[in-house]
Each structure stands twice: as structure tokens, then as C-alpha cells.
Amino acid sequence: MFGDTNLIDVKKLRNDMKNNALSAYFGGGIGPALIDVSAVERASDDEVISVC
């Protein structure tokens, strides 16, 4: 039914991960979430995909 190839929009995935961490910071005051945002920004495309 589906091919062997999965297409992943890494830019969108990275942005969604950053937004998730920022919402944890602003919504709950969880300070380490800001560290997560910078880690997501520095991560390679492969690292972003492997975290999900």
C-alpha cells in the first residue's frame, strides 16, 4: 500500500519540537525547556528524526 520511502519534513518537525518546548516553558514555567529549544536548533536532521 505505502512505498518503502517515508518523507519527513524535518524543518516542520524541528519547528513543532521547538514550539512544544516553548509551550512547556511559557505555560508551566519549566526552565529546562529553554535548553531543549537550543538543543533542537543545534541538532542534525538525523538527530531530530531519531528523537521522535
Buried (B, 14 or more C-beta within 10 A) or exposed (E): EEEEEEEEEEEEBBEBBBEEBBEBBEEEEEEEBBEBBEBBEEBEEEEBBEEE
